[in-house]
Amino acid sequence: MVRLRVRSAWAALLLAWLVLLTGCGGALKEQAGEGYTVVDDRGNEVYLPRPPRRILAANPGYDTILLGLVPPEYLAAVNIRDTDPEVSFIADEVKNITPQVREILNVPLEVIIQTKPDLIIVPGWVSADHVESYRQLGYPVLVCGKIKSMETLKENIRLIAKALRRETEGERIIAEMDRQLAETDAVLATLSGPKPVGMLVSQMKNFGGTGSMYNVLCTRARMENGIAKLGLKNGDPLSKELVVKANPDFFLVSGVRTVDLSGANEAHQRFLSDPALAGLPALQNIRIVSDRYIYCASQQCAYSVKALANAAYGRPLFDLSDEHLIKGYE
């Protein structure tokens, strides 16, 4: 019954927006000329009458991928988290772009109507109902796959590049990402001894196990992810009892966020001061790493692996002073 009422509310809202669109011209629905079709991750054929120049993702990872393919003026909006250098690799590039979306799971309909994008890009976790609601408004929507490995990341970069007719730029991004990762692998291969065990301190109690991009980054950084060590998959809850059982070598804590919409800064402090963890040696070995490295789901993962390795081994194995946005164009 609740689901039926939610669907009805969506339908009513869509009807109102459609009436509005009819009066102001609506979204592009042209089906002639030099158009082309791209098949997204869910098998949907997405028709584009021309390469898009107003692209809406409003998601930190996808905004980062986009700016590796096109200049900032191609973005119709950004996520507000993109503006925080602690969280974002593109804070400087997007500081003058508006509107800035606060939501992380779905792009609000009012933002879509306001920006009138040529293309909407959504992550694989967005529900089919939301995707359909965007399409009913007349906007082309490209659904990308869930990023849970280096290969799925590359697939998404190639898919987005194809939709933008920037295939060459996409391959350049992947080549540079692979080059940096290969160099990192070579350095880490010279290390000996057991891998240090790190436990992520995160508000998301079901994040970070096997099947997550975070676990992939940890593995590539030659550190053992304490969450995966417990046998947890991404989506499984992590309790304080399990943290004690894992007995990690160090706690991995994100730096202080400037754009803290969820109270993460305070939550991290509460976790570390919890009496249930008293006595764990890892409390004397807290490693601080920027969120942009921990939750990375873009081409910048090449830097994430370096930053996590530096944290895990407690010394600067890699110099990050030359960190820059990996782009496929000049």
C-alpha positions in Angstrom: 0.0 0.0 0.0 2.9 2.4 0.9 4.6 1.5 -2.4 1.4 2.2 -4.3 1.0 5.6 -2.7 4.7 6.4 -3.5 4.1 5.4 -7.1 0.9 7.6 -7.3 2.8 10.5 -5.9 5.5 10.1 -8.5 2.9 9.8 -11.2 1.2 13.0 -10.1 4.5 14.9 -10.0 5.4 13.6 -13.4 2.1 14.7 -14.9 2.7 18.2 -13.5 6.2 18.3 -14.9 5.0 17.0 -18.3 2.4 19.8 -18.5 5.1 22.3 -17.7 7.4 20.8 -20.4 4.7 20.9 -23.0 4.4 24.7 -22.4 8.1 25.4 -22.6 9.2 23.1 -25.4 10.3 20.0 -23.4 13.4 18.0 -23.8 15.1 17.1 -27.1 13.2 14.2 -28.7 14.5 14.7 -32.3 14.9 11.4 -34.1 16.5 12.7 -37.4 19.8 14.0 -38.7 23.2 12.9 -37.4 21.9 11.1 -34.3 23.3 7.9 -32.8 22.4 5.2 -30.3 24.3 3.9 -27.3 23.3 0.8 -25.4 23.7 1.4 -21.6 24.5 -1.2 -18.9 20.9 -2.3 -18.5 20.6 -2.9 -22.3 18.5 0.2 -23.0 19.1 1.9 -26.3 19.8 5.6 -25.6 19.3 7.8 -28.7 21.2 11.1 -28.9 20.5 13.5 -31.7 24.0 15.0 -31.3 26.9 14.8 -28.9 25.6 16.2 -25.6 26.9 19.5 -24.3 24.7 19.8 -21.1 25.4 16.7 -19.1 23.8 15.9 -15.7 25.2 13.3 -13.3 25.6 15.3 -10.0 27.5 12.4 -8.6 31.1 12.8 -7.4 32.5 9.8 -9.2 30.7 10.4 -12.5 31.4 14.1 -12.4 35.1 13.3 -12.1 34.9 10.9 -15.0 33.1 13.5 -17.1 35.7 16.1 -16.4 38.3 13.7 -17.7 36.4 13.7 -21.0 35.0 17.2 -21.4 35.6 20.7 -20.0 33.7 21.9 -17.0 31.2 24.0 -19.0 29.7 20.7 -20.3 28.3 19.9 -16.8 24.8 21.2 -16.3 25.1 20.8 -12.5 27.4 19.2 -9.9 27.1 17.5 -6.6 27.9 19.8 -3.7 30.5 17.3 -2.4 32.4 18.0 -5.6 33.3 21.4 -4.1 35.1 20.0 -1.1 38.8 19.2 -1.7 38.7 16.7 1.2 36.1 14.7 -0.7 36.7 15.6 -4.3 39.4 15.6 -6.9 37.7 18.3 -9.0 36.9 21.0 -6.3 38.8 23.7 -8.2 37.2 22.8 -11.6 33.6 22.9 -10.4 33.7 25.8 -7.9 31.7 28.1 -10.3 29.2 25.6 -11.5 25.6 25.8 -10.4 23.2 24.4 -9.4 24.9 22.2 -6.8 22.9 19.1 -5.8 22.9 17.9 -2.2 21.3 14.5 -2.9 23.7 11.6 -3.6 21.3 8.8 -4.6 19.0 10.4 -7.2 18.9 13.6 -9.2 15.9 15.7 -8.1 13.3 16.2 -10.8 13.3 20.0 -10.2 17.1 20.1 -11.0 16.5 18.2 -14.2 13.7 20.6 -15.2 15.9 23.6 -14.3 19.0 22.5 -16.2 17.4 20.8 -19.2 20.3 18.4 -19.9 21.1 16.8 -23.2 22.0 13.6 -21.2 21.5 12.3 -17.7 24.0 9.8 -16.4 23.0 7.7 -13.4 24.8 5.0 -11.4 23.7 1.3 -11.5 22.1 1.5 -8.1 19.4 4.0 -9.2 16.1 2.3 -9.3 14.3 1.5 -12.6 11.4 3.6 -11.4 13.5 6.7 -11.1 15.2 6.1 -14.5 11.8 5.7 -16.1 10.5 8.9 -14.5 13.4 10.8 -16.1 12.8 9.2 -19.5 9.1 10.0 -19.3 10.1 13.7 -19.1 11.7 13.2 -22.4 15.4 13.2 -21.4 17.9 10.6 -22.5 19.3 8.6 -19.6 22.4 6.5 -19.6 22.6 3.9 -16.8 26.2 2.9 -15.9 27.2 -0.3 -14.2 28.0 -0.7 -10.5 31.7 0.0 -10.0 33.1 -2.8 -8.0 36.4 -3.6 -9.9 39.0 -1.9 -12.0 37.4 -3.5 -15.1 33.9 -2.3 -14.3 35.4 1.2 -13.8 37.0 1.0 -17.2 33.7 -0.2 -18.8 31.9 2.8 -17.4 34.6 5.2 -18.6 34.3 3.7 -22.1 30.4 3.8 -22.0 30.3 7.4 -21.0 33.0 8.3 -23.6 31.0 6.5 -26.3 27.8 8.5 -25.3 29.8 11.7 -25.5 31.6 10.7 -28.8 34.9 11.0 -26.9 36.1 7.5 -27.3 39.7 8.6 -27.9 39.8 10.7 -24.8 38.4 7.7 -22.8 41.2 5.4 -24.0 43.7 8.0 -23.0 42.3 8.2 -19.5 42.4 4.4 -19.1 46.0 4.3 -20.5 47.2 6.9 -18.0 45.4 5.2 -15.1 46.9 1.8 -16.1 50.4 3.3 -16.4 50.3 4.8 -12.9 48.9 1.6 -11.4 51.6 -0.5 -13.1 54.3 1.8 -11.6 52.7 1.5 -8.2 52.5 -2.3 -8.5 56.2 -2.4 -9.2 57.1 -0.5 -6.0 54.8 -2.5 -3.8 56.2 -5.8 -5.2 59.5 -4.9 -3.6 58.0 -5.0 -0.1 58.2 -8.0 2.1 56.6 -9.2 5.3 52.9 -9.5 6.2 50.3 -7.0 4.8 49.2 -4.5 7.5 45.6 -4.9 8.4 43.5 -1.7 8.3 40.0 -1.1 9.6 38.0 1.6 7.9 36.0 3.9 10.2 32.9 4.9 8.3 29.3 5.9 9.0 28.2 3.3 6.5 28.3 0.1 8.6 27.6 -2.1 5.6 30.3 -0.7 3.3 33.7 -1.9 2.4 33.6 -5.7 2.3 34.5 -8.0 -0.7 32.7 -6.8 -3.8 33.3 -3.1 -3.1 35.7 -0.8 -4.9 37.2 0.1 -1.6 38.3 -3.5 -1.1 39.8 -3.5 -4.6 41.8 -0.4 -3.7 43.0 -1.9 -0.5 44.1 -5.1 -2.2 46.0 -3.1 -4.9 47.7 -1.1 -2.2 49.1 -4.3 -0.6 47.1 -3.8 2.6 44.6 -6.2 4.1 41.1 -4.8 4.5 40.0 -5.7 8.0 36.3 -5.8 6.9 37.0 -8.4 4.2 39.3 -10.3 6.6 36.2 -10.9 8.7 34.5 -12.6 5.7 32.1 -9.7 5.2 30.8 -8.9 1.8 29.8 -5.4 0.7 26.4 -4.8 2.2 27.0 -7.0 5.3 26.8 -5.0 8.6 30.0 -4.4 10.7 29.5 -4.5 14.4 31.8 -3.3 17.2 32.2 -6.9 18.3 33.6 -7.8 14.8 35.9 -4.8 14.9 37.4 -6.1 18.1 37.6 -9.6 16.6 39.5 -8.3 13.6 42.1 -6.6 15.9 43.4 -4.4 13.1 46.9 -2.9 13.0 45.5 0.5 12.4 42.3 2.5 12.0 41.8 4.3 8.7 39.9 7.6 9.3 38.9 10.2 6.7 40.1 13.8 7.2 37.8 16.5 8.4 35.2 17.3 5.7 34.4 20.9 4.8 31.1 19.8 3.3 29.8 17.5 6.1 26.2 16.9 5.2 25.9 13.7 7.3 27.7 14.5 10.5 30.6 12.3 9.5 33.3 14.2 11.4 31.4 13.8 14.8 30.5 10.2 14.0 34.2 9.2 13.5 35.1 10.7 16.9 32.3 8.9 18.6 33.4 5.6 17.1 37.0 6.0 18.2 36.1 6.9 21.7 33.7 4.0 22.2 34.5 2.0 25.4 33.9 -1.2 23.5 37.1 -0.6 21.5 39.2 0.3 24.5 42.5 -1.5 24.6 42.8 -2.2 20.9 46.3 -1.4 19.8 45.0 0.2 16.6 43.7 3.1 18.6 47.3 4.2 19.0 47.8 3.9 15.3 45.2 6.0 13.5 45.9 6.9 9.9 44.1 9.8 8.3 43.3 9.7 4.6 41.1 12.1 2.6 37.7 10.8 1.7 38.5 11.3 -2.0 40.9 8.4 -1.8 38.8 6.1 0.4 35.5 6.4 -1.6 37.1 6.8 -5.1 35.1 5.4 -8.0 36.8 7.2 -10.9 40.0 7.3 -12.9 41.6 8.9 -9.9 41.9 5.5 -8.2 45.5 5.5 -9.4 46.1 8.1 -6.7 43.9 6.3 -4.2 46.0 3.2 -4.3 49.1 5.3 -3.6 47.5 7.2 -0.7 46.2 4.0 0.9 49.6 2.3 0.6 51.2 5.3 2.3 48.7 5.1 5.1 49.0 1.3 5.5 52.8 1.4 5.8 53.1 4.6 7.7 55.6 6.2 5.4 55.6 8.0 2.1 56.1 5.2 -0.4 54.6 7.5 -3.1 54.9 11.2 -3.7 51.4 12.6 -4.2 52.6 16.2 -4.8 52.0 15.8 -8.6 48.4 14.7 -8.2 46.2 16.0 -10.9 43.0 15.2 -12.7 43.6 12.4 -15.2 42.2 13.8 -18.5 42.0 12.5 -22.0 42.3 16.0 -23.6 44.6 19.0 -23.4 
